């Protein structure tokens, strides 16, 4: 087998492992009403199967730059596959919610290691002139996971049981694991540097307190625990910065933040995923609770627009290579804002067809701008800082999903707990408020692009 072919297959192997990790995350959103009844828990509790999973991925990704230096791609991939399969088996047989959550946290090893590995492979073994294309191809594989996830979860839950989701993904992960052993190898020398455990624990604690803090929104903005946790988060981040400046051990090089263009690009990348994961959480619950539809319908209405946008992902990468970043980023940001505006306006009375159209517009904007935003942000970093920049982007992506799910679930819970009118109407009102919040995030994305391009021009 030619070296170039093996390199492509190596990237795709990591992409497929990322695919199966994201597939379980998005497929479970459709099953929440069913699991709420089975485990007798509320919406803001059951959402921790997604929030906790994404939070654990973010914590693992903090170490991705160090792990990339310390271990071979093959070693990282083996750990990712085994961890994911063990966690999925635990989730499949979980007798209660705590055991289910434990399985999800163990499964996070899969996506937590494989996603940054995929992007590191692209920037390490692929020519710079083709980054946009290969990120588009890898992005297509990963993008198909949230595209197929709701439909997969809805169909599985409707015809079998939600536990079969974990059975199917375990089998898929096993196939990818076997195929991976034939193509992924060693691409650089390993560096046995010391790991900065104190900085890692500090930053991980900051992520946890941030997620726990925003989860308190459901109990009202006057809740003192909300502000205590946010203050603790700020103090932990400050402590992490101070520790990183003094430490000679390897975790994350904060020099990546000296580039303003990267900072604004990473912010846009964070908010794109915030909106994407957050809305994909809200809609399946809206369809089932407000629209009185089955889990099957809840998954299928998100499918058409997602498939079309996902298949265009390589084209959007090629557009970036040929026309530059401004066209796909500004246009993608506009489509994202437009969809959020439409969801907000019609949020109380969304029909299935309206959801299909509006979500399709959102997916078009997300796919057009997401991978290209990361490519543009990484462009300003050089040498070893590129791996650190990749770690920052991938960590922020997962943290965005965790925080996005938590905040939008909390916003919906505020209305549900207030109980104005029926539970159905309260859910619709909470969803509309969540859509308004995502519209605000979309406007910040557009502003971030403007600041990023200005910083690049001034450099």
C-alpha positions as CSV (number, residue, x, y, z in Angstrom):
1,X,0.0,0.0,0.0
2,X,1.4,3.4,-1.0
3,X,2.4,5.8,1.8
4,X,0.0,8.5,0.7
5,X,-2.9,6.0,0.7
6,X,-2.0,4.8,4.2
7,X,-1.8,8.4,5.4
8,X,-5.3,9.1,4.2
9,X,-6.6,5.9,5.7
10,X,-5.0,6.7,9.0
11,X,-6.8,10.1,9.1
12,X,-10.1,8.4,8.2
13,X,-9.6,5.7,10.9
14,X,-9.3,8.5,13.5
15,X,-12.2,10.2,11.9
16,X,-14.4,7.1,12.1
17,X,-13.6,6.7,15.8
18,X,-14.6,10.3,16.3
19,X,-17.7,9.6,14.3
20,X,-18.8,6.8,16.6
21,X,-18.1,8.9,19.7
22,X,-20.2,11.8,18.5
23,X,-22.9,9.4,17.2
24,X,-23.7,8.2,20.7
25,X,-23.7,11.7,22.0
26,X,-26.3,13.1,19.5
27,X,-28.4,9.9,19.3
28,X,-29.1,10.0,23.1
29,X,-30.7,13.4,22.8
30,X,-33.7,11.8,21.1
31,X,-34.0,9.2,23.9
32,X,-34.2,11.6,26.8
33,X,-38.0,11.6,27.3
34,X,-37.9,7.8,27.3
35,X,-34.9,7.6,29.8
36,X,-36.5,10.2,32.0
37,X,-39.5,7.9,32.5
38,X,-37.4,4.8,33.0
39,X,-35.0,6.2,35.5
40,X,-37.5,8.7,37.0
41,X,-35.3,11.8,36.6
42,X,-35.8,15.3,35.3
43,X,-34.6,16.8,32.0
44,X,-31.8,18.8,33.7
45,X,-30.6,15.5,35.3
46,X,-30.8,13.2,32.3
47,X,-28.9,15.8,30.1
48,X,-25.8,14.9,32.1
49,X,-25.4,11.8,29.9
50,X,-24.4,14.3,27.2
51,X,-23.0,17.1,29.4
52,X,-20.8,14.8,31.5
53,X,-19.7,13.0,28.4
54,X,-18.6,16.2,26.6
55,X,-17.1,17.5,29.8
56,X,-14.9,14.4,30.2
57,X,-13.8,14.7,26.5
58,X,-12.8,18.3,27.1
59,X,-10.8,17.3,30.2
60,X,-9.0,14.6,28.2
61,X,-8.4,17.0,25.3
62,X,-6.5,19.3,27.6
63,X,-3.7,16.7,27.5
64,X,-3.8,16.1,23.7
65,X,-0.7,18.2,22.9
66,X,1.3,16.4,25.6
67,X,-0.1,13.0,24.6
68,X,0.7,13.6,20.9
69,X,4.4,14.2,21.9
70,X,4.6,11.4,24.5
71,X,2.8,8.5,22.6
72,X,2.5,7.2,19.1
73,X,-0.7,7.6,17.1
74,X,-1.1,3.8,17.2
75,X,-0.9,3.7,21.1
76,X,-3.4,6.6,21.5
77,X,-5.8,4.9,19.0
78,X,-5.8,1.6,20.9
79,X,-6.5,3.3,24.2
80,X,-9.3,5.3,22.6
81,X,-11.0,2.3,21.1
82,X,-10.7,0.1,24.2
83,X,-12.0,2.8,26.5
84,X,-14.9,3.6,24.3
85,X,-16.0,-0.1,24.0
86,X,-15.7,-0.7,27.7
87,X,-17.8,2.3,28.5
88,X,-20.4,1.5,25.9
89,X,-20.9,-2.0,27.4
90,X,-21.4,-0.6,30.8
91,X,-23.9,1.9,29.5
92,X,-25.8,-0.9,27.6
93,X,-26.4,-2.9,30.8
94,X,-26.7,0.0,33.3
95,X,-29.5,-0.7,35.9
96,X,-29.7,2.9,37.0
97,X,-28.8,6.4,36.0
98,X,-25.5,6.7,38.0
99,X,-24.1,3.5,36.3
100,X,-25.2,4.8,32.9
101,X,-23.4,8.1,33.6
102,X,-20.3,6.2,34.7
103,X,-20.3,4.3,31.4
104,X,-20.6,7.5,29.4
105,X,-17.6,9.0,31.2
106,X,-15.5,6.0,30.4
107,X,-16.6,6.1,26.8
108,X,-15.4,9.6,26.5
109,X,-11.9,8.2,26.1
110,X,-12.8,7.4,22.5
111,X,-13.7,10.8,21.2
112,X,-11.4,12.6,23.7
113,X,-8.3,11.0,22.2
114,X,-9.3,10.3,18.6
115,X,-10.6,13.7,17.5
116,X,-7.4,15.7,18.3
117,X,-5.4,12.8,16.9
118,X,-7.3,13.2,13.6
119,X,-6.5,16.9,13.3
120,X,-2.9,16.4,14.4
121,X,-2.5,13.7,11.7
122,X,-3.8,16.1,9.1
123,X,-1.5,18.9,10.0
124,X,1.5,16.5,10.5
125,X,1.3,14.1,7.5
126,X,-0.7,16.1,4.9
127,X,0.6,18.9,2.7
128,X,-0.3,22.4,3.8
129,X,-1.9,23.3,0.5
130,X,-4.4,20.5,1.0
131,X,-5.4,21.1,4.6
132,X,-8.8,22.5,3.6
133,X,-9.7,19.5,1.5
134,X,-8.5,16.9,4.1
135,X,-10.2,18.8,7.0
136,X,-13.3,18.9,4.8
137,X,-13.1,15.1,4.2
138,X,-12.4,14.3,7.8
139,X,-15.1,16.8,8.8
140,X,-17.5,15.1,6.5
141,X,-17.1,11.8,8.4
142,X,-17.4,13.5,11.7
143,X,-20.3,15.7,10.5
144,X,-22.3,12.6,9.5
145,X,-22.4,11.6,13.2
146,X,-24.6,14.5,14.4
147,X,-26.4,14.1,11.0
148,X,-27.3,10.5,11.6
149,X,-27.2,10.5,15.4
150,X,-30.8,11.7,16.0
151,X,-32.3,9.4,13.3
152,X,-30.2,6.5,14.6
153,X,-31.3,7.1,18.2
154,X,-34.9,7.6,17.2
155,X,-35.1,4.5,15.0
156,X,-33.3,2.3,17.6
157,X,-35.5,3.5,20.5
158,X,-38.7,3.2,18.5
159,X,-38.2,-0.3,17.2
160,X,-35.9,-1.8,19.8
161,X,-34.7,-0.1,23.0
162,X,-32.3,2.8,23.7
163,X,-29.8,0.3,25.1
164,X,-29.2,-1.1,21.7
165,X,-27.6,2.2,20.7
166,X,-24.6,1.1,22.8
167,X,-24.6,-2.4,21.4
168,X,-24.4,-1.2,17.8
169,X,-21.7,1.4,18.4
170,X,-19.6,-1.1,20.3
171,X,-19.7,-3.4,17.2
172,X,-18.8,-0.4,14.9
173,X,-15.9,0.6,17.2
174,X,-14.6,-3.0,17.2
175,X,-14.5,-3.0,13.3
176,X,-12.7,0.4,13.3
177,X,-10.2,-0.9,15.9
178,X,-9.3,-3.9,13.7
179,X,-9.0,-1.8,10.6
180,X,-6.8,0.8,12.4
181,X,-4.1,-1.8,13.2
182,X,-3.3,-2.0,9.4
183,X,-2.8,1.7,8.7
184,X,-1.9,3.8,11.7
185,X,1.8,3.9,12.6
186,X,4.4,6.2,14.1
187,X,4.9,9.6,12.5
188,X,7.4,11.4,14.8
189,X,9.8,10.7,17.6
190,X,8.4,10.5,21.1
191,X,9.4,13.2,23.7
192,X,9.5,12.0,27.3
193,X,8.8,15.3,28.9
194,X,7.3,15.8,32.4
195,X,3.6,16.3,32.7
196,X,2.2,19.2,34.6
197,X,-0.2,17.4,36.8
198,X,-1.0,20.4,39.0
199,X,-1.9,22.6,36.0
200,X,-4.0,19.8,34.6
201,X,-6.0,19.3,37.8
202,X,-6.5,23.0,38.1
203,X,-7.9,23.5,34.6
204,X,-10.0,20.3,34.8
205,X,-11.5,21.6,38.1
206,X,-12.2,24.9,36.3
207,X,-14.2,23.1,33.6
208,X,-16.1,21.1,36.1
209,X,-17.1,24.1,38.3
210,X,-18.0,26.1,35.1
211,X,-20.4,23.3,34.0
212,X,-21.8,22.9,37.4
213,X,-22.2,26.6,37.7
214,X,-24.2,27.2,34.5
215,X,-26.3,24.2,35.5
216,X,-27.5,26.3,38.4
217,X,-29.2,28.7,36.0
218,X,-32.3,26.4,36.2
219,X,-32.7,27.4,39.8
220,X,-32.7,31.1,39.0
221,X,-30.1,33.8,38.5
222,X,-30.4,34.8,42.1
223,X,-29.2,31.4,43.2
224,X,-25.9,32.1,45.2
225,X,-24.4,28.8,44.3
226,X,-24.4,29.9,40.6
227,X,-22.2,32.9,41.3
228,X,-20.0,31.1,43.9
229,X,-19.2,28.4,41.3
230,X,-18.5,31.0,38.5
231,X,-16.2,32.9,40.9
232,X,-14.4,29.7,41.7
233,X,-14.0,29.0,38.0
234,X,-12.5,32.4,37.4
235,X,-10.0,31.9,40.3
236,X,-9.0,28.4,39.0
237,X,-8.4,29.8,35.5
238,X,-6.2,32.6,37.0
239,X,-4.3,30.0,39.0
240,X,-3.8,27.8,35.9
241,X,-2.3,30.8,34.0
242,X,0.0,31.6,36.8
243,X,1.1,27.9,37.1
244,X,1.6,27.6,33.4
245,X,3.8,30.7,33.3
246,X,6.1,29.3,36.0
247,X,6.1,25.6,35.1
248,X,8.7,24.0,32.8
249,X,6.6,20.9,32.5
250,X,4.5,20.1,29.4
251,X,0.7,20.6,29.3
252,X,-0.4,23.5,27.2
253,X,1.7,26.4,25.8
254,X,-0.2,29.6,26.4
255,X,1.9,31.3,23.8
256,X,-0.9,30.4,21.3
257,X,-3.0,33.1,22.8
258,X,-0.5,35.8,21.8
259,X,-2.0,35.7,18.4
260,X,-5.2,37.8,18.4
261,X,-6.4,36.2,15.2
262,X,-6.2,32.8,16.9
263,X,-8.1,34.0,20.0
264,X,-11.1,35.3,18.0
265,X,-11.0,32.3,15.7
266,X,-11.1,29.9,18.6
267,X,-14.0,31.9,20.2
268,X,-16.0,31.6,17.0
269,X,-15.2,27.9,16.8
270,X,-16.4,27.5,20.4
271,X,-19.7,29.3,19.8
272,X,-20.4,27.5,16.5
273,X,-20.3,24.2,18.5
274,X,-22.2,25.8,21.4
275,X,-25.1,26.5,19.0
276,X,-24.9,23.2,17.1
277,X,-24.9,20.9,20.1
278,X,-27.3,23.1,22.1
279,X,-30.0,23.3,19.4
280,X,-29.6,19.5,18.6
281,X,-30.5,18.9,22.2
282,X,-33.5,21.3,22.3
283,X,-35.2,20.2,19.0
284,X,-35.7,16.4,19.7
285,X,-37.2,17.3,23.1
286,X,-39.4,20.0,21.5
287,X,-40.7,17.6,18.9
288,X,-41.6,15.0,21.4
289,X,-42.9,17.1,24.3
290,X,-44.5,20.0,22.4
291,X,-45.2,18.3,19.1
292,X,-46.4,15.1,20.7
293,X,-44.4,13.1,18.2
294,X,-42.5,9.8,18.7
295,X,-38.8,9.4,19.1
296,X,-38.6,8.2,15.5
297,X,-40.0,11.5,14.2
298,X,-37.9,13.4,16.7
299,X,-34.8,12.0,15.0
300,X,-35.9,12.0,11.4
301,X,-36.8,15.7,11.1
302,X,-33.2,16.6,11.7
303,X,-31.9,14.3,9.0
304,X,-32.6,15.9,5.6
305,X,-30.8,19.2,6.2
306,X,-28.0,17.6,8.0
307,X,-27.3,15.1,5.2
308,X,-27.3,17.8,2.5
309,X,-25.0,20.1,4.5
310,X,-22.8,17.2,5.6
311,X,-22.2,16.0,2.0
312,X,-21.2,19.5,1.0
313,X,-18.5,19.6,3.7
314,X,-15.6,18.7,1.3
315,X,-16.8,21.4,-1.1
316,X,-16.8,24.0,1.7
317,X,-13.2,22.9,2.4
318,X,-12.2,23.3,-1.2
319,X,-14.0,26.7,-1.3
320,X,-11.7,27.8,1.6
321,X,-8.6,26.6,-0.3
322,X,-9.6,28.4,-3.5
323,X,-11.4,31.5,-2.4
324,X,-9.9,32.1,1.1
325,X,-11.7,32.2,4.5
326,X,-13.9,35.3,4.3
327,X,-16.6,33.9,1.9
328,X,-17.3,30.6,3.7
329,X,-16.9,32.0,7.2
330,X,-19.1,35.2,6.8
331,X,-21.7,33.3,4.8
332,X,-21.8,30.4,7.2
333,X,-22.1,32.7,10.1
334,X,-25.0,34.5,8.4
335,X,-26.9,31.3,7.8
336,X,-26.4,30.3,11.4
337,X,-27.8,33.7,12.6
338,X,-30.7,33.5,10.2
339,X,-31.7,30.0,11.4
340,X,-31.6,31.0,15.0
341,X,-33.7,34.1,14.2
342,X,-36.3,32.0,12.5
343,X,-36.4,29.5,15.4
344,X,-36.8,32.4,17.9
345,X,-39.6,34.0,15.9
346,X,-41.7,30.9,15.4
347,X,-40.5,29.1,18.6
348,X,-43.9,28.7,20.1
349,X,-45.5,27.0,17.1
350,X,-42.9,25.1,15.2
351,X,-44.2,22.5,12.8
352,X,-42.1,19.5,11.6
353,X,-41.6,21.0,8.2
354,X,-40.5,24.4,9.7
355,X,-38.0,22.5,11.9
356,X,-36.6,20.6,8.8
357,X,-36.1,23.8,6.9
358,X,-34.7,26.0,9.7
359,X,-32.4,23.3,11.0
360,X,-31.2,22.7,7.4
361,X,-30.3,26.3,7.1
362,X,-28.4,26.1,10.4
363,X,-26.5,23.0,9.4
364,X,-25.5,24.6,6.1
365,X,-24.1,27.6,8.0
366,X,-22.3,25.3,10.5
367,X,-20.8,23.0,8.0
368,X,-19.7,26.0,5.8
369,X,-17.8,27.7,8.6
370,X,-16.9,25.1,11.3
371,X,-13.8,23.2,9.9
372,X,-12.8,26.3,8.0
373,X,-12.8,28.4,11.2
374,X,-10.3,26.0,12.7
375,X,-8.1,25.9,9.6
376,X,-8.0,29.7,9.6
377,X,-7.3,29.9,13.3
378,X,-4.4,27.3,13.1
379,X,-2.9,29.1,10.1
380,X,-1.4,31.9,12.2
381,X,0.4,29.4,14.5
382,X,3.7,27.8,13.6
383,X,5.8,24.9,14.6
384,X,5.0,23.1,17.8
385,X,2.5,25.7,18.8
386,X,0.2,24.3,16.1
387,X,-0.4,21.1,18.2
388,X,-1.2,23.3,21.2
389,X,-3.6,25.4,19.1
390,X,-5.3,22.2,17.9
391,X,-5.6,21.1,21.6
392,X,-7.2,24.4,22.5
393,X,-9.7,24.3,19.6
394,X,-10.7,20.7,20.2
395,X,-11.0,21.2,24.0
396,X,-13.1,24.3,23.5
397,X,-15.3,22.4,21.0
398,X,-16.2,19.7,23.6
399,X,-16.5,22.2,26.4
400,X,-18.9,24.3,24.1
401,X,-21.1,21.2,23.7
402,X,-21.1,20.5,27.4
403,X,-21.8,24.1,28.4
404,X,-24.3,24.6,25.5
405,X,-26.3,21.6,26.5
406,X,-26.3,22.6,30.1
407,X,-27.2,26.3,29.5
408,X,-30.1,25.6,27.1
409,X,-31.4,22.7,29.2
410,X,-31.3,25.1,32.2
411,X,-33.1,27.8,30.3
412,X,-35.8,25.3,29.3
413,X,-36.0,24.0,32.9
414,X,-36.6,27.5,34.3
415,X,-39.9,27.7,32.3
416,X,-40.8,24.1,33.0
417,X,-40.4,24.7,36.8
418,X,-42.3,27.9,36.8
419,X,-45.3,26.0,35.4
420,X,-47.0,28.8,33.6
421,X,-49.8,27.0,31.8
422,X,-49.3,23.4,30.8
423,X,-46.0,21.5,30.8
424,X,-46.2,21.5,27.0
425,X,-46.6,25.3,26.7
426,X,-43.8,25.9,29.3
427,X,-41.5,23.7,27.2
428,X,-42.3,25.7,24.1
429,X,-41.7,29.0,25.9
430,X,-38.4,27.7,27.3
431,X,-37.3,26.5,23.9
432,X,-38.1,29.9,22.4
433,X,-35.9,31.6,25.1
434,X,-33.1,29.1,24.3
435,X,-33.3,30.0,20.6
436,X,-33.1,33.7,21.4
437,X,-29.9,33.0,23.4
438,X,-28.4,31.1,20.4
439,X,-29.2,34.1,18.2
440,X,-27.1,36.3,20.5
441,X,-24.3,33.7,20.2
442,X,-24.5,33.9,16.4
443,X,-24.1,37.6,16.4
444,X,-21.0,37.2,18.5
445,X,-19.6,34.7,16.0
446,X,-20.0,37.3,13.2
447,X,-18.2,39.9,15.4
448,X,-15.4,37.4,16.1
449,X,-14.8,36.8,12.4
450,X,-14.6,40.5,11.8
451,X,-12.0,40.9,14.6
452,X,-10.0,37.9,13.4
453,X,-9.6,39.2,9.9
454,X,-8.7,42.6,11.2
455,X,-6.0,41.0,13.4
456,X,-4.6,39.0,10.4
457,X,-4.5,42.2,8.3
458,X,-2.7,44.1,11.0
459,X,-0.1,41.4,11.5
